[in-house]
Amino acid sequence: MEIRILGSVEVGDEGDSIILRGKTASLLGMLALNSPRPVDKQRLHDVIWDGQGRLNVVEGKVRVVRSKLGLGANEVIVTHGSAYQLQADTDVKRFQDLTRLADGRRAAGELDSAASTYAQALELWRGEPLPELTDDQVRGEIEALEHQRRATQLSRLRILMELGSHSEALGIADQLRAQDPYWEEVLRIKVQALYQAQGGHAASSLMRQFSEEMAEQGLDPSPEWHALAGRVLNHELAVVPTITPVPRQKQHVPASETRPETGAPLDNLPPATYARFVMRSQVWERLEEAVGQGLPVISLIGIGGTGKSTVAREFALRHLEDGARFKGTVWVSDRERPGTTTLGGVLDTIALTADYSGLLGLEPAEKKHEVRRLLRRSPVLLVVDNHETIEDPELDEWLVNVPEPSKVLITSITHARSLGPHTFQVEMSGMTTEEADDFYTQCLNRMGMRDLLTQRKELDALRRVSEGNPRLIEWGLGQVKRRGRSLEEVTEEISSAPTGDRSGDIVLRELFRESWTALGEPARHVLGALACFPYGVEREALRQVSGCGDRLGDALAELTDFCFVSRQVQDDSAQPQYIAYPLAANRMAHVRTTYMADIRKRWLKYFVALTQAVGFCPDDVSRLERLDAPGLRQNLEFALMWATDHQYWREVIDIAKGARYYYYVRGLWAGQLDIHLLRADAARSIGDTAEEFDALVYHLNIAAKQENQAQAQFVLTRIEEILARRPDSVDPRGLGEYRHALALHLLSQHRFVEAERQWRANLADPDTLGPANYSANLRWLAICLARSGTRNDEACALFEEARAHARVHAYRRAELLIDLQLAELRLSMDDSQEATLAILRDLGERTLQIAHIADQRYQADHTWLLGQAHHRLENHAVAGQLLAQAGELYRKLGLVERAAVARALEVTCANPLRRQA
């Protein structure tokens, strides 16, 4: 339980919070403000009741508070004679502890970690503490807290400047000045940040403005202000480049006790559409310059077809390969489905690419905080392709506040006003003669027209009239190959187009006019199938959905030559993928023909078969890899949304049901698309109550395990409505699975007795449950008894029974999980050195098995237990590293409370005074 007074008075416990008001809040606030010092009853009466009325009103209010919080007679609020003492954690204490921890990390040179810790401390402040209390002494104590807060804000600002995070420092300085416009120390830091990010002119303009405001108020700036003004005007401030934080050196941990870390950069870059990149030297130099600036956003601007996406992809890739600037790249594109990109989707994509899938289930504000934390800690290049079609203003507001050392690179055909002065603009025009020569060689080799390379004069004329636009040049060459036209004829057609159309629009107009009429029937069918896969597709799937059979190769070649389709290659070992240009795909999406209707039926049938082939596969998780192909999950979700919009309810049910175990194991528990709720809604639409019930129960199971109380309660309401309305529609096995999910929810709320009752009811009928569900119920009942804190021996016996059952049925994953849970229980029951060493040996023996199953939850629990064991053996350096890894894994899974517990123990390992306490 934690008492929070840095804002409204709240009581928090296991993720839930109760807001208190009136004198109840004042009483608890006074005790928290003074904690751990006792507060005399008379003092409480004087401050809260102004000394009016009888003294025993204080005792009555204490009883009310205890009753409201479900406390015992002397629990949390402890009576000491005529005084009361609060014995609970407070946000004040947590704020002070985090501030001290950040101070220590700063002194040790761990600047990035210190900045993150200062930010955590400041986020505890939700408003003014205890505004209703006017006593002078109380106000003095609150003012002292406010002074600590201001000191922490300044410390954070100064560290950001040391890190070279000038843009972030500017944003925070503006927020602080909104609270106190004449806070000179903050303004001095803002001036220095502005000097670094935008130059001396911007900084001196701000200084003049502030000096004038001070004079109007009759205030004199400090000597430090005047000294800074002189240095700015004389350009004596050194320009400090952005500094990429250097990771802390880790203590050595025996290999048998650590999870292997590859250190490989993370990215979700799309496959290349080119065999060899044509370097665009001028643009590249400007991009390199932009990366070194302090602005958060780089805008790559050019007309359609100039190759912005290609340059952005190659730039991101090379900065990853060099290893000098970014540790990860996240690619987000609005090209495939224009207008659908949102801030929520971008945050989810960052989380998934960084392998933090658990963040998908967090509330929006908490998700934004956690993603910012990721971007601040490790340099990431976020590429937002086709920015001009994005319609979410909240996304742009977030982009301009992306923290250093990370950066945003957008591609757009227009200047984005919404990004304001926070962007470094890089203009991109057509290719030079040398660049076009390279491009011609590549295209003509691919198209089998190498003999045209001898027509240098005609090729150069095509480059000039197309203004070096690669897409327009490629279209022209396709006309030569497919329609037998000469280079002169193509050049003449382009030159005769209206000037405003030479931007590349002529390509699209011709594609949908003359080129479309020239397409053969197989090519049209293939293009129709490609429209169903906006994120790219391999040949075999395309063959099945298009129905073209052996004619597929010729159809793809024709579409590629006409610029309808591009061929993407991830690496030498991967199958190539094909993707339709968006406007071509959009045209097909609106075609209403018999063959297009047949294509869509085959398309949905393809995904039904694919997901059912994966299905529930705990004993062969390699089947899940079938859905890991690049772009396949996005295509699957696109199919689900299309089927939902067009009321193909049975296909929605079958696809979602077949993919649910994949989503579960991969940690895709929440996000922009919830396949379990889609399935439930589809089932309701066709009156299939049993299917709806099953989908909702599965969703409740996941929400309960993630301790997401809001989602669990939402789904539980729908389930209870079904049970009240159609109890006969649910078979006994479905009821058993519901009781299991309900018990998980009750357990997450620490309602141990009620949870036990549900599991006991299930275990009384093992035949109905089936062996797999019986094993899970038995294991979770053991966990419930262990967490109750008073029935460890019973829990051990149940764990042993569950392990024996798992061995009989060859449930290897379940057996391994039981081993981990038994180890945790044994650690809590016996703290002797001998027992701890034995547990450590057992855990070490399971390291390879846990690495083999590649389940992050298993890895997190395993690492957490190793950290606890080493901490108990006083191997604090090793324990600290393991606990940091465990906390990070829990955070990836979205288990924030567990991450906080691991973090707290890690802090203890690093703090000798806390270890002694």
Beta strands, then each sheet from edge to edge (+ up, - down):
strand 1: 2-4
strand 2: 10-13
strand 3: 16-19
strand 4: 39-40
strand 5: 77-80
strand 6: 83-86
strand 7: 89-90
strand 8: 266-267
strand 9: 297-301
strand 10: 328-333
strand 11: 380-385
strand 12: 407-412
strand 13: 423-427
strand 14: 537-538
strand 15: 565-568
strand 16: 577-580
sheet 1: 3+ 2- 1+ 7+
sheet 2: 4+ 6- 5+
sheet 3: 8+ 10+ 11+ 12+ 9+ 13+
sheet 4: 14+ 16- 15+
end
